[in-house]
Each structure stands twice: as C-alpha cells, then as structure tokens.
Amino acid sequence: MHIIDLRPEHERLIEQCAALLVEAFQENWPNAWPTLDDAREEVHEFFAPDRIIRVALAADETALGWIGGVENYDGRVWELHPLAVSPAQQGRGIGRALVTDLEAQVAARGGLALWLGTDDENNLTSLGGVDLYPDPLAHLANLKNLRRHPFEFYQKLGFVITGVVPDANGFGKPDIHMAKRVNPQ
C-alpha cells in the first residue's frame, strides 16, 4: 500500500473514492452521502487550495481508502473530514496509515492540530438516543462504546475527546468532537 495526493486528472480514482464514501458510510450514516453523485461532489470539493485529499492505493493502484483535511483557524487547525475505508479492508491498518499521513501533511503546512466530529446517529454510544441537556459534559464523562463507534479508533491514534454537540443530527443524535496536536511548538 502507498498513499498519494488525489488530483483532478485521476478520474478513475475519483470514481473509486466516491464509491468508497458511499460504501463506508451506508450502514451507520446512510444520509451522509446517499448517492454516488453526492459522494462524487464531496470528492471534487477537496481540490480546493484549503483542502488536503490523500488516497491509499493497493499494489494494483486501486483505492483502498481516502482521507480529507479542511483548513481552519488560518491553517493552525485542520479538520479531519472524511475518512473512508472499504468495509472489506477495515482492520488492516489502512485508516491508521491515512490518519498518520494526514497528520504529517498538516504538520508540514505549519498546522498545530487536527480535529474531527464523529456522529452518533444510531445509538452506537451511550450518548445516542439520550437527552444530553442540561449537563452534556456529565454524559460525556461516562461515554461508553456500545456498538463499534469509531471514537475508540481515533483514541488509539492519540485523539482526545474535546466536547459534544447534543442533537447535532436531530434529537438524541450528537456529534462527538475530538482533537490531537500534530506539531508541538
């Protein structure tokens, strides 16, 4: 496996990345990119100068997964969005390699940190389906992973939970925020 920048002229890889986005999110986040056209539009948005898009390729040059970065705070902080790995390839280190690569890309651009939001729309954690008000931080302090929510994947990579947005995706469907310093000053 190797990781490269995805470029507008990589038409075949763009199609594969769009398909990966639909496939990777359809089970737990089906409304994120419900169609290939929606996913293709998302991929094309990453060809802007304030974005990073990297793709992991197999030996035969097919896309195994991809990751995006979005510049925030004048380049000091970048949002990790999205990370898509083929479900058939998950658990093989591809996501880890993509995140590590994005960290290096952000640090090389002078970024200090990465942040991400990881939604719980299907009660995958103890925060899902719950009214987090009036004290969302108390609920967050007792966060439990009930059904393979990806927040633990990110914790293994050094991300820490920095907050929660209750009802971000509808009542009882929060967005868990996480961050990691990538370039100590």
C-alpha positions as CSV (number, residue, x, y, z in Angstrom):
1,M,0.0,0.0,0.0
2,H,1.1,3.6,-0.7
3,I,-0.5,7.0,-0.2
4,I,-0.7,9.7,-2.8
5,D,-2.4,13.1,-3.4
6,L,-5.6,12.7,-5.3
7,R,-5.6,15.0,-8.3
8,P,-8.4,16.2,-10.6
9,E,-6.9,14.2,-13.5
10,H,-7.2,10.9,-11.6
11,E,-10.7,10.3,-12.9
12,R,-10.7,6.5,-12.2
13,L,-9.5,7.1,-8.6
14,I,-12.1,9.9,-8.1
15,E,-14.8,7.4,-9.0
16,Q,-13.4,4.8,-6.7
17,C,-13.1,7.3,-3.8
18,A,-16.7,8.4,-4.4
19,A,-17.8,4.7,-4.3
20,L,-15.8,4.1,-1.1
21,L,-17.5,7.1,0.6
22,V,-21.0,5.7,-0.1
23,E,-20.0,2.2,0.8
24,A,-18.1,3.1,4.0
25,F,-20.9,5.3,5.4
26,Q,-24.1,3.5,4.3
27,E,-24.5,1.2,7.3
28,N,-24.4,3.7,10.1
29,W,-24.6,7.1,8.4
30,P,-26.6,6.5,5.2
31,N,-27.7,10.1,4.8
32,A,-24.1,11.4,4.7
33,W,-23.6,10.5,1.0
34,P,-26.6,8.6,-0.1
35,T,-25.8,8.6,-3.8
36,L,-22.7,8.3,-5.9
37,D,-23.4,11.8,-7.3
38,D,-23.4,13.2,-3.7
39,A,-20.1,11.4,-3.0
40,R,-18.5,12.5,-6.2
41,E,-19.4,16.1,-5.4
42,E,-17.8,15.7,-2.0
43,V,-14.6,14.4,-3.5
44,H,-14.4,17.2,-6.0
45,E,-14.7,19.8,-3.2
46,F,-11.3,18.6,-1.9
47,F,-9.5,20.0,-4.9
48,A,-9.6,23.5,-3.3
49,P,-6.4,25.1,-2.0
50,D,-7.6,25.0,1.6
51,R,-8.0,21.2,1.5
52,I,-5.9,18.0,1.5
53,I,-7.1,14.8,-0.1
54,R,-5.0,11.7,0.1
55,V,-5.7,8.2,-1.1
56,A,-4.3,4.8,-0.1
57,L,-3.6,2.6,-3.1
58,A,-3.2,-1.2,-3.3
59,A,-0.3,-2.6,-5.3
60,D,-2.7,-2.8,-8.4
61,E,-3.4,1.0,-7.9
62,T,-7.0,0.6,-6.8
63,A,-8.2,2.8,-4.0
64,L,-8.4,1.2,-0.5
65,G,-9.4,4.3,1.3
66,W,-9.1,8.1,1.4
67,I,-8.9,10.9,3.8
68,G,-9.6,14.6,3.6
69,G,-8.3,17.6,5.6
70,V,-10.0,21.0,5.8
71,E,-8.1,24.1,6.8
72,N,-9.5,26.0,9.8
73,Y,-8.2,28.8,12.1
74,D,-5.8,30.3,9.4
75,G,-4.1,26.9,9.0
76,R,-3.3,26.3,12.6
77,V,-6.0,23.6,13.0
78,W,-7.3,21.3,10.3
79,E,-10.5,19.2,10.3
80,L,-10.1,15.5,9.5
81,H,-13.1,15.0,7.2
82,P,-13.9,12.4,5.9
83,L,-12.1,9.1,6.4
84,A,-13.4,6.4,4.2
85,V,-12.0,2.8,4.1
86,S,-13.7,0.0,2.2
87,P,-15.6,-2.1,4.9
88,A,-13.9,-5.2,3.4
89,Q,-10.5,-3.6,4.1
90,Q,-11.1,-2.3,7.6
91,G,-9.0,-3.5,10.4
92,R,-5.9,-3.8,8.2
93,G,-4.1,-0.6,9.1
94,I,-5.3,1.5,6.2
95,G,-7.3,4.0,8.2
96,R,-4.4,4.3,10.7
97,A,-1.9,4.9,7.8
98,L,-4.2,7.5,6.3
99,V,-4.6,9.4,9.6
100,T,-0.9,9.3,10.3
101,D,-0.2,10.6,6.8
102,L,-2.7,13.4,7.2
103,E,-1.0,14.4,10.5
104,A,2.3,14.7,8.6
105,Q,0.7,16.7,5.8
106,V,-0.9,19.1,8.3
107,A,2.4,19.5,10.3
108,A,4.3,20.2,7.1
109,R,1.9,23.0,6.4
110,G,2.5,24.5,9.8
111,G,-0.7,23.2,11.4
112,L,-0.7,22.5,15.1
113,A,-3.7,20.2,15.5
114,L,-6.3,18.1,13.8
115,W,-9.9,17.9,15.0
116,L,-12.9,15.8,13.9
117,G,-16.5,15.3,14.6
118,T,-17.8,11.7,14.8
119,D,-21.5,11.5,14.8
120,D,-23.7,9.0,16.8
121,E,-26.9,8.8,14.7
122,N,-27.7,5.2,15.5
123,N,-27.1,4.8,19.3
124,L,-23.7,3.4,18.9
125,T,-22.6,5.0,22.1
126,S,-24.1,5.8,25.5
127,L,-24.7,9.3,24.2
128,G,-27.1,8.2,21.4
129,G,-30.8,8.4,21.9
130,V,-30.3,10.4,25.1
131,D,-31.3,14.0,26.1
132,L,-27.8,15.3,27.0
133,Y,-29.2,18.5,28.5
134,P,-28.8,20.1,30.9
135,D,-25.3,18.7,31.5
136,P,-23.8,17.3,28.3
137,L,-20.3,17.1,29.9
138,A,-21.6,14.7,32.6
139,H,-22.8,12.4,30.0
140,L,-19.6,12.8,28.0
141,A,-17.6,11.9,31.2
142,N,-19.4,8.5,31.2
143,L,-19.2,7.8,27.5
144,K,-19.3,4.1,26.6
145,N,-18.9,2.5,23.2
146,L,-21.9,0.2,22.7
147,R,-21.5,-1.0,19.1
148,R,-18.2,-0.2,17.4
149,H,-18.5,3.5,17.2
150,P,-15.2,4.9,15.7
151,F,-14.3,7.3,18.6
152,E,-12.2,4.5,20.1
153,F,-10.3,4.1,16.8
154,Y,-9.4,7.7,17.0
155,Q,-8.4,7.4,20.7
156,K,-6.0,4.7,19.8
157,L,-4.4,7.2,17.4
158,G,-3.9,9.7,20.2
159,F,-7.1,11.9,19.7
160,V,-8.8,13.0,22.8
161,I,-12.5,13.9,23.3
162,T,-12.9,17.7,23.5
163,G,-16.6,18.0,23.6
164,V,-20.0,17.0,22.3
165,V,-22.7,18.8,20.3
166,P,-26.0,17.4,21.6
167,D,-28.7,16.9,18.9
168,A,-26.3,17.9,16.1
169,N,-28.1,15.5,13.8
170,G,-31.6,15.5,15.4
171,F,-32.8,14.8,18.9
172,G,-30.5,12.2,20.6
173,K,-28.0,12.2,17.7
174,P,-24.9,14.0,19.0
175,D,-21.6,14.8,17.3
176,I,-18.6,13.9,19.4
177,H,-15.6,16.2,18.9
178,M,-12.1,15.0,19.1
179,A,-8.7,16.6,18.6
180,K,-5.0,15.9,18.5
181,R,-1.8,18.0,18.5
182,V,0.3,17.2,15.4
183,N,3.1,19.8,15.6
184,P,4.3,20.7,19.1
185,Q,5.8,24.2,19.2
